């Protein structure tokens, strides 16, 4: 069933995330980001030519989530392995993670392809998740997050403003490479979204999910995009924990939970780079591969909880170059 966010709750991800964009712009020197105008749009460089940092990574992740989730950083124990961790908490998991954060919009930027995510995706239906969970934001201001090693060209900015139906002056684009500190933080903040995507792939009714909480180790910055993709995904596959509060039958959840974690995959105990080398392309990987390491399903109807999965600090140490 498709619904308009303005009719349902008045929670506009583009409007809610705008305060975090303003903070990045107003505190650009403190946060080690660069702000510039490209074809009248405001572009915030969070790691291409700028250094970026922890705080910029948190704000980038909050923007990706449409202002519908809290994002925190802290140290965590992974069965004896202590490492910096990103935490995401939301009472609007489907809207925050799938309608905004989900990187379902490949955008050609010069010779490279940038992955688009963020609140702008709720304005137009880019990404097949919308076919299942119709969600639309009506906003004159559009915000998009790009995972890219290059800043957007003038042609890309023109394309985006036309697609989003907004004046370029009202378009805000955040950019961070995969191999950057901001990139590491914002990808680690996608563990909760990864679990939801897996539930969606399995055909589960996401409207039953009421809230979510996820944690994931933040990978050390790699020297290349390919290695950064490997570390980031290995962090999710072998180090993330996600919990969903939902309403369903206990037997359904008991049968479902074992299918969700990465240990249920045929690729378990392999690194993401090994999977990538076998398949040849990031786009050739089956979406069902993407899974959290450990999953909890808490039934608000019965009070029972179900979990599956395991954390693998040994694989994390190897993946993070330790």
C-alpha positions as a Markdown table, in Angstrom:
| # | Residue | x | y | z |
|---|---|---|---|---|
| 1 | Unk | 0.0 | 0.0 | 0.0 |
| 2 | Unk | 1.4 | 3.4 | -1.0 |
| 3 | Unk | 1.0 | 6.4 | 1.4 |
| 4 | Unk | 2.1 | 10.0 | 1.5 |
| 5 | Unk | 4.3 | 10.8 | 4.5 |
| 6 | Unk | 2.7 | 14.2 | 4.7 |
| 7 | Unk | -0.7 | 12.7 | 5.0 |
| 8 | Unk | 0.3 | 10.0 | 7.5 |
| 9 | Unk | 2.6 | 11.8 | 10.0 |
| 10 | Unk | 4.0 | 15.1 | 8.7 |
| 11 | Unk | 7.5 | 13.7 | 9.2 |
| 12 | Unk | 9.4 | 14.9 | 6.2 |
| 13 | Unk | 12.9 | 13.4 | 6.0 |
| 14 | Unk | 14.1 | 16.2 | 3.9 |
| 15 | Unk | 12.9 | 18.8 | 6.4 |
| 16 | Unk | 14.1 | 16.8 | 9.4 |
| 17 | Unk | 17.5 | 16.2 | 8.0 |
| 18 | Unk | 18.0 | 19.9 | 7.0 |
| 19 | Unk | 19.2 | 20.9 | 10.5 |
| 20 | Unk | 22.0 | 18.4 | 10.2 |
| 21 | Unk | 23.0 | 19.8 | 6.8 |
| 22 | Unk | 23.0 | 23.3 | 8.2 |
| 23 | Unk | 25.2 | 22.1 | 11.0 |
| 24 | Unk | 27.7 | 20.7 | 8.6 |
| 25 | Unk | 27.7 | 24.0 | 6.6 |
| 26 | Unk | 27.9 | 26.3 | 9.7 |
| 27 | Unk | 30.6 | 24.3 | 11.3 |
| 28 | Unk | 32.5 | 23.3 | 8.2 |
| 29 | Unk | 36.0 | 24.2 | 9.6 |
| 30 | Unk | 35.4 | 22.5 | 12.9 |
| 31 | Unk | 34.0 | 19.4 | 11.2 |
| 32 | Unk | 36.8 | 19.4 | 8.6 |
| 33 | Unk | 34.4 | 19.5 | 5.6 |
| 34 | Unk | 34.4 | 21.9 | 2.6 |
| 35 | Unk | 31.3 | 23.6 | 1.3 |
| 36 | Unk | 30.9 | 24.9 | -2.3 |
| 37 | Unk | 28.4 | 25.8 | -4.9 |
| 38 | Unk | 28.1 | 23.7 | -8.0 |
| 39 | Unk | 25.6 | 24.9 | -10.5 |
| 40 | Unk | 23.9 | 26.8 | -7.6 |
| 41 | Unk | 23.5 | 23.6 | -5.5 |
| 42 | Unk | 25.2 | 23.4 | -2.1 |
| 43 | Unk | 27.8 | 20.6 | -2.1 |
| 44 | Unk | 29.3 | 19.5 | 1.2 |
| 45 | Unk | 32.6 | 17.6 | 0.6 |
| 46 | Unk | 33.0 | 15.2 | 3.5 |
| 47 | Unk | 36.1 | 13.3 | 2.3 |
| 48 | Unk | 36.9 | 13.8 | -1.4 |
| 49 | Unk | 39.2 | 16.8 | -1.0 |
| 50 | Unk | 38.3 | 17.6 | 2.6 |
| 51 | Unk | 39.5 | 15.5 | 5.5 |
| 52 | Unk | 36.2 | 14.8 | 7.2 |
| 53 | Unk | 36.1 | 13.2 | 10.7 |
| 54 | Unk | 34.1 | 11.3 | 13.3 |
| 55 | Unk | 31.5 | 14.1 | 13.9 |
| 56 | Unk | 31.0 | 14.7 | 10.2 |
| 57 | Unk | 30.4 | 11.0 | 9.8 |
| 58 | Unk | 27.7 | 11.0 | 12.5 |
| 59 | Unk | 26.0 | 14.0 | 10.8 |
| 60 | Unk | 26.3 | 12.4 | 7.4 |
| 61 | Unk | 24.6 | 9.2 | 8.8 |
| 62 | Unk | 21.8 | 11.2 | 10.4 |
| 63 | Unk | 21.1 | 13.0 | 7.1 |
| 64 | Unk | 21.1 | 9.6 | 5.3 |
| 65 | Unk | 18.5 | 8.4 | 7.8 |
| 66 | Unk | 16.3 | 11.4 | 7.1 |
| 67 | Unk | 16.5 | 12.8 | 10.6 |
| 68 | Unk | 14.4 | 9.8 | 11.7 |
| 69 | Unk | 17.1 | 8.1 | 13.8 |
| 70 | Unk | 19.7 | 8.7 | 16.5 |
| 71 | Unk | 23.3 | 7.9 | 15.7 |
| 72 | Unk | 26.0 | 7.5 | 18.3 |
| 73 | Unk | 29.6 | 6.4 | 18.4 |
| 74 | Unk | 31.1 | 4.4 | 21.3 |
| 75 | Unk | 33.7 | 1.6 | 22.1 |
| 76 | Unk | 32.3 | -1.9 | 22.1 |
| 77 | Unk | 33.4 | -5.4 | 22.9 |
| 78 | Unk | 33.1 | -8.1 | 20.3 |
| 79 | Unk | 33.9 | -11.3 | 22.2 |
| 80 | Unk | 37.2 | -9.8 | 23.5 |
| 81 | Unk | 37.8 | -7.6 | 20.5 |
| 82 | Unk | 37.3 | -3.9 | 21.5 |
| 83 | Unk | 36.6 | -1.5 | 18.6 |
| 84 | Unk | 34.9 | 1.8 | 17.8 |
| 85 | Unk | 31.2 | 1.2 | 17.0 |
| 86 | Unk | 28.3 | 3.0 | 15.3 |
| 87 | Unk | 24.9 | 2.7 | 16.9 |
| 88 | Unk | 21.5 | 3.5 | 15.2 |
| 89 | Unk | 18.2 | 3.7 | 17.1 |
| 90 | Unk | 14.9 | 4.6 | 15.5 |
| 91 | Unk | 11.2 | 4.3 | 16.0 |
| 92 | Unk | 10.7 | 4.7 | 12.3 |
| 93 | Unk | 12.9 | 2.0 | 10.9 |
| 94 | Unk | 11.3 | 1.4 | 7.5 |
| 95 | Unk | 11.0 | 5.0 | 6.7 |
| 96 | Unk | 14.5 | 5.9 | 8.0 |
| 97 | Unk | 16.4 | 3.0 | 6.7 |
| 98 | Unk | 14.7 | 1.9 | 3.5 |
| 99 | Unk | 12.9 | 5.0 | 2.2 |
| 100 | Unk | 15.8 | 7.3 | 2.9 |
| 101 | Unk | 19.1 | 5.6 | 3.8 |
| 102 | Unk | 18.9 | 2.7 | 1.3 |
| 103 | Unk | 21.5 | 3.2 | -1.4 |
| 104 | Unk | 19.3 | 2.2 | -4.3 |
| 105 | Unk | 20.1 | 5.0 | -6.8 |
| 106 | Unk | 23.2 | 4.5 | -9.0 |
| 107 | Unk | 24.2 | 7.9 | -10.5 |
| 108 | Unk | 26.7 | 8.2 | -13.3 |
| 109 | Unk | 29.3 | 10.9 | -12.3 |
| 110 | Unk | 31.9 | 11.3 | -15.0 |
| 111 | Unk | 33.6 | 8.0 | -15.5 |
| 112 | Unk | 32.5 | 6.7 | -12.1 |
| 113 | Unk | 29.2 | 5.5 | -10.6 |
| 114 | Unk | 28.1 | 7.2 | -7.4 |
| 115 | Unk | 25.6 | 5.5 | -5.1 |
| 116 | Unk | 22.8 | 7.8 | -4.1 |
| 117 | Unk | 21.0 | 7.7 | -0.8 |
| 118 | Unk | 19.3 | 10.0 | 1.7 |
| 119 | Unk | 16.1 | 12.0 | 2.0 |
| 120 | Unk | 15.9 | 12.9 | -1.7 |
| 121 | Unk | 15.0 | 9.2 | -2.4 |
| 122 | Unk | 11.7 | 9.8 | -0.6 |
| 123 | Unk | 10.7 | 12.5 | -3.1 |
| 124 | Unk | 11.1 | 10.2 | -6.1 |
| 125 | Unk | 10.8 | 6.5 | -6.2 |
| 126 | Unk | 14.4 | 5.5 | -7.0 |
| 127 | Unk | 15.1 | 2.0 | -5.8 |
| 128 | Unk | 12.7 | -0.9 | -6.0 |
| 129 | Unk | 12.0 | -0.8 | -2.3 |
| 130 | Unk | 9.3 | 1.8 | -3.0 |
| 131 | Unk | 7.3 | -0.8 | -5.0 |
| 132 | Unk | 6.8 | -2.6 | -1.7 |
| 133 | Unk | 6.7 | 0.1 | 0.8 |
| 134 | Unk | 5.3 | 3.2 | -0.9 |
| 135 | Unk | 6.6 | 6.3 | 0.9 |
| 136 | Unk | 6.6 | 9.8 | -0.5 |
| 137 | Unk | 7.9 | 13.1 | 0.8 |
| 138 | Unk | 6.6 | 16.4 | -0.7 |
| 139 | Unk | 9.4 | 18.9 | -0.1 |
| 140 | Unk | 10.8 | 21.9 | -2.0 |
| 141 | Unk | 14.2 | 21.3 | -0.4 |
| 142 | Unk | 16.0 | 18.1 | -1.5 |
| 143 | Unk | 19.0 | 16.4 | 0.2 |
| 144 | Unk | 21.0 | 13.6 | -1.4 |
| 145 | Unk | 24.0 | 11.7 | -0.1 |
| 146 | Unk | 26.6 | 10.4 | -2.6 |
| 147 | Unk | 29.1 | 7.6 | -1.9 |
| 148 | Unk | 31.7 | 8.8 | -4.4 |
| 149 | Unk | 35.4 | 9.4 | -4.9 |
| 150 | Unk | 34.6 | 12.6 | -6.9 |
| 151 | Unk | 32.4 | 15.6 | -6.4 |
| 152 | Unk | 29.4 | 15.8 | -8.7 |
| 153 | Unk | 29.9 | 17.5 | -12.0 |
| 154 | Unk | 27.6 | 20.4 | -13.2 |
| 155 | Unk | 25.8 | 17.9 | -15.4 |
| 156 | Unk | 25.1 | 15.6 | -12.5 |
| 157 | Unk | 23.8 | 18.5 | -10.4 |
| 158 | Unk | 21.5 | 19.5 | -13.3 |
| 159 | Unk | 20.3 | 15.9 | -13.6 |
| 160 | Unk | 19.6 | 15.6 | -9.9 |
| 161 | Unk | 17.7 | 18.9 | -9.6 |
| 162 | Unk | 15.5 | 17.9 | -12.6 |
| 163 | Unk | 14.9 | 14.4 | -11.2 |
| 164 | Unk | 14.1 | 15.7 | -7.8 |
| 165 | Unk | 11.9 | 18.5 | -9.2 |
| 166 | Unk | 13.6 | 21.2 | -7.2 |
| 167 | Unk | 15.4 | 24.5 | -7.9 |
| 168 | Unk | 19.2 | 23.9 | -7.8 |
| 169 | Unk | 19.4 | 26.5 | -5.0 |
| 170 | Unk | 17.3 | 24.2 | -2.8 |
| 171 | Unk | 19.4 | 21.1 | -3.6 |
| 172 | Unk | 22.0 | 19.9 | -1.0 |
| 173 | Unk | 24.5 | 17.2 | -1.8 |
| 174 | Unk | 26.7 | 15.5 | 0.7 |
| 175 | Unk | 29.7 | 13.5 | -0.7 |
| 176 | Unk | 32.0 | 11.0 | 1.0 |
| 177 | Unk | 34.2 | 8.3 | -0.6 |
| 178 | Unk | 34.0 | 4.7 | 0.6 |
| 179 | Unk | 37.6 | 4.9 | 1.7 |
| 180 | Unk | 37.3 | 7.8 | 4.1 |
| 181 | Unk | 36.5 | 8.2 | 7.8 |
| 182 | Unk | 33.1 | 9.7 | 7.0 |
| 183 | Unk | 32.5 | 6.8 | 4.6 |
| 184 | Unk | 33.5 | 4.2 | 7.2 |
| 185 | Unk | 31.1 | 5.7 | 9.8 |
| 186 | Unk | 28.1 | 6.1 | 7.5 |
| 187 | Unk | 28.4 | 2.6 | 6.1 |
| 188 | Unk | 28.7 | 1.1 | 9.6 |
| 189 | Unk | 25.5 | 3.0 | 10.4 |
| 190 | Unk | 23.7 | 0.9 | 7.7 |
| 191 | Unk | 23.6 | -2.4 | 9.7 |
| 192 | Unk | 20.0 | -1.9 | 10.7 |
| 193 | Unk | 19.1 | -1.1 | 7.1 |
| 194 | Unk | 20.9 | -4.3 | 6.0 |
| 195 | Unk | 18.7 | -6.4 | 8.3 |
| 196 | Unk | 15.6 | -4.7 | 7.0 |
| 197 | Unk | 16.7 | -5.3 | 3.4 |
| 198 | Unk | 17.2 | -9.0 | 4.1 |
| 199 | Unk | 13.7 | -9.2 | 5.7 |
| 200 | Unk | 12.3 | -7.5 | 2.5 |
| 201 | Unk | 14.1 | -9.9 | 0.2 |
| 202 | Unk | 12.5 | -12.8 | 2.2 |
| 203 | Unk | 9.1 | -11.2 | 1.6 |
| 204 | Unk | 8.4 | -10.3 | 5.2 |
| 205 | Unk | 5.7 | -7.7 | 5.9 |
| 206 | Unk | 7.8 | -4.7 | 7.0 |
| 207 | Unk | 4.7 | -2.9 | 8.3 |
| 208 | Unk | 4.9 | -5.2 | 11.3 |
| 209 | Unk | 8.2 | -3.7 | 12.5 |
| 210 | Unk | 7.8 | -0.9 | 15.0 |
| 211 | Unk | 11.3 | 0.1 | 16.0 |
| 212 | Unk | 14.9 | -1.0 | 15.5 |
| 213 | Unk | 18.3 | -0.8 | 17.1 |
| 214 | Unk | 21.6 | -1.7 | 15.4 |
| 215 | Unk | 25.3 | -1.6 | 16.2 |
| 216 | Unk | 28.3 | -2.2 | 13.9 |
| 217 | Unk | 32.1 | -1.8 | 14.2 |
| 218 | Unk | 33.5 | 1.1 | 12.2 |
| 219 | Unk | 36.2 | -0.2 | 9.9 |
| 220 | Unk | 39.6 | 1.5 | 9.8 |
| 221 | Unk | 40.0 | 3.6 | 6.6 |
| 222 | Unk | 41.4 | 1.4 | 3.7 |
| 223 | Unk | 43.8 | 2.5 | 1.0 |
| 224 | Unk | 41.4 | 1.8 | -1.9 |
| 225 | Unk | 37.7 | 1.8 | -2.6 |
| 226 | Unk | 37.7 | -2.0 | -3.2 |
| 227 | Unk | 39.4 | -2.7 | 0.2 |
| 228 | Unk | 37.1 | -0.2 | 1.9 |
| 229 | Unk | 34.0 | -2.0 | 0.5 |
| 230 | Unk | 35.5 | -5.2 | 1.8 |
| 231 | Unk | 36.1 | -3.9 | 5.3 |
| 232 | Unk | 32.8 | -2.1 | 5.5 |
| 233 | Unk | 30.7 | -5.1 | 4.5 |
| 234 | Unk | 32.8 | -7.6 | 6.6 |
| 235 | Unk | 32.1 | -5.3 | 9.5 |
| 236 | Unk | 28.4 | -5.8 | 8.9 |
| 237 | Unk | 28.6 | -9.5 | 8.1 |
| 238 | Unk | 30.7 | -10.5 | 11.0 |
| 239 | Unk | 30.4 | -7.7 | 13.6 |
| 240 | Unk | 26.9 | -6.1 | 13.5 |
| 241 | Unk | 23.9 | -6.8 | 15.8 |
| 242 | Unk | 20.4 | -5.7 | 15.0 |
| 243 | Unk | 17.2 | -5.8 | 17.0 |
| 244 | Unk | 13.7 | -5.2 | 15.8 |
| 245 | Unk | 10.5 | -4.8 | 17.9 |
| 246 | Unk | 7.6 | -6.1 | 15.9 |
| 247 | Unk | 4.2 | -7.8 | 16.1 |
| 248 | Unk | 3.7 | -11.3 | 14.7 |
| 249 | Unk | 3.1 | -14.9 | 15.6 |
| 250 | Unk | 5.9 | -16.6 | 17.6 |
| 251 | Unk | 6.1 | -19.5 | 15.3 |
| 252 | Unk | 6.6 | -17.2 | 12.3 |
| 253 | Unk | 9.4 | -15.4 | 14.0 |
| 254 | Unk | 11.0 | -18.6 | 15.3 |
| 255 | Unk | 11.1 | -19.9 | 11.7 |
| 256 | Unk | 12.2 | -16.6 | 10.2 |
| 257 | Unk | 15.1 | -15.6 | 12.5 |
| 258 | Unk | 17.5 | -18.4 | 11.4 |
| 259 | Unk | 17.3 | -17.2 | 7.8 |
| 260 | Unk | 18.4 | -13.6 | 8.6 |
| 261 | Unk | 22.1 | -13.6 | 9.8 |
| 262 | Unk | 25.1 | -13.9 | 7.5 |
| 263 | Unk | 26.0 | -17.3 | 9.0 |
| 264 | Unk | 23.1 | -18.7 | 7.1 |
| 265 | Unk | 24.7 | -17.7 | 3.8 |
| 266 | Unk | 26.6 | -20.1 | 1.5 |
| 267 | Unk | 29.3 | -17.4 | 1.6 |
| 268 | Unk | 29.8 | -17.6 | 5.4 |
| 269 | Unk | 33.4 | -17.4 | 6.6 |
| 270 | Unk | 34.5 | -15.8 | 3.3 |
| 271 | Unk | 35.5 | -12.1 | 3.0 |
| 272 | Unk | 33.5 | -9.7 | 1.0 |
| 273 | Unk | 36.5 | -9.1 | -1.3 |
| 274 | Unk | 36.6 | -12.9 | -2.0 |
| 275 | Unk | 32.9 | -12.9 | -2.9 |
| 276 | Unk | 33.5 | -9.8 | -5.1 |
| 277 | Unk | 36.4 | -11.5 | -6.9 |
| 278 | Unk | 34.4 | -14.6 | -7.6 |
| 279 | Unk | 31.3 | -12.7 | -9.0 |
| 280 | Unk | 33.3 | -9.9 | -10.7 |
| 281 | Unk | 31.1 | -6.9 | -10.0 |
| 282 | Unk | 29.4 | -5.3 | -7.0 |
| 283 | Unk | 26.2 | -5.3 | -9.0 |
| 284 | Unk | 26.3 | -9.0 | -9.6 |
| 285 | Unk | 26.0 | -9.9 | -5.9 |
| 286 | Unk | 22.6 | -11.3 | -4.9 |
| 287 | Unk | 20.9 | -8.9 | -2.5 |
| 288 | Unk | 20.1 | -11.8 | -0.3 |
| 289 | Unk | 23.9 | -12.0 | 0.6 |
| 290 | Unk | 23.7 | -8.8 | 2.5 |
| 291 | Unk | 23.0 | -9.7 | 6.1 |
| 292 | Unk | 23.8 | -8.7 | 9.7 |
| 293 | Unk | 25.9 | -10.9 | 11.9 |
| 294 | Unk | 23.5 | -11.3 | 14.7 |
| 295 | Unk | 19.7 | -10.7 | 14.7 |
| 296 | Unk | 17.1 | -10.3 | 17.4 |
| 297 | Unk | 13.3 | -10.3 | 16.8 |
| 298 | Unk | 11.3 | -9.2 | 19.8 |
| 299 | Unk | 7.6 | -9.9 | 19.6 |
| 300 | Unk | 5.6 | -7.1 | 21.2 |
| 301 | Unk | 2.5 | -9.3 | 21.1 |
| 302 | Unk | 3.8 | -12.2 | 23.2 |
| 303 | Unk | 6.8 | -10.8 | 25.0 |
| 304 | Unk | 9.1 | -13.5 | 23.5 |
| 305 | Unk | 12.3 | -12.8 | 21.7 |
| 306 | Unk | 14.2 | -14.9 | 19.1 |
| 307 | Unk | 17.8 | -14.6 | 18.0 |
| 308 | Unk | 20.3 | -16.2 | 15.6 |
| 309 | Unk | 23.8 | -15.5 | 14.4 |
| 310 | Unk | 27.3 | -15.1 | 15.8 |
| 311 | Unk | 29.9 | -12.4 | 16.0 |
| 312 | Unk | 33.3 | -13.3 | 14.5 |
| 313 | Unk | 36.1 | -11.0 | 16.0 |
| 314 | Unk | 38.7 | -13.3 | 14.4 |
| 315 | Unk | 37.5 | -12.4 | 10.9 |
| 316 | Unk | 37.0 | -8.8 | 11.9 |
| 317 | Unk | 40.7 | -8.5 | 12.9 |
| 318 | Unk | 41.8 | -9.9 | 9.6 |
| 319 | Unk | 39.4 | -7.7 | 7.6 |
| 320 | Unk | 40.4 | -4.5 | 9.4 |
| 321 | Unk | 44.1 | -5.1 | 8.7 |
| 322 | Unk | 45.0 | -5.9 | 12.3 |
